């Protein structure tokens, strides 16, 4: 009986979490702040290629991601007209708890949100220092309106709040070009893109 109740509670919690993610990204315009931040953050150039995991790059297919990372803990399908799926993985590395959200369009992986959910604010600098060591050769990187960019246009943008989140994007990816076109069209027609919805139907890991 206890096992049944535990399973039932976990199932309800799973559904609530997936509903929150689906609601957060139910509009294409949910990604617009990323493009705004990308345009405003000061770029720091890296000579290394930015990868979301050791062998995974922006543009990968869902199958390739699952071949490398296994089945996601959560899989949210078609939350908006452009996003075909969001995979959520959770990892525990040393004393860091990490949650990765991987967003896919028809052209493959286009955005990753990596949240360090168990890190106290005073340790944010430690994580940013690891990014600096890996991608900037130890050059100063405080993450305040700064981004790391590589020669292929991939970017790392950190944001802090209740938790430290690091965003992996490639603004040249077809999905982000589509987002920009949607926003330009919305502004030119004085419409609200939020009304555009889907029809019913640690170091090595940085």
KALINSUL-V273463 format. One record per run of one state. SS is the DSSP state (H for helix, E for strand, C for the rest). FROM is the first residue (numbers start at 1). TO is the last residue. If there is no record, write none. Layout:
ss=SS from=FROM to=TO
ss=SS from=FROM to=TO
This chain:
ss=C from=1 to=1
ss=H from=2 to=24
ss=C from=25 to=26
ss=E from=27 to=27
ss=H from=28 to=40
ss=C from=41 to=41
ss=E from=42 to=45
ss=C from=46 to=52
ss=E from=53 to=53
ss=C from=54 to=55
ss=E from=56 to=56
ss=C from=57 to=61
ss=H from=62 to=69
ss=C from=70 to=73
ss=E from=74 to=77
ss=C from=78 to=84
ss=E from=85 to=93
ss=C from=94 to=95
ss=E from=96 to=105
ss=C from=106 to=107
ss=E from=108 to=116
ss=C from=117 to=120
ss=H from=121 to=135
ss=C from=136 to=145
ss=E from=146 to=149
ss=C from=150 to=153
ss=E from=154 to=160
ss=C from=161 to=163
ss=E from=164 to=170
ss=C from=171 to=173
ss=H from=174 to=188
ss=C from=189 to=192
ss=H from=193 to=195
ss=C from=196 to=196
ss=E from=197 to=197
ss=C from=198 to=202
ss=H from=203 to=205
ss=C from=206 to=206
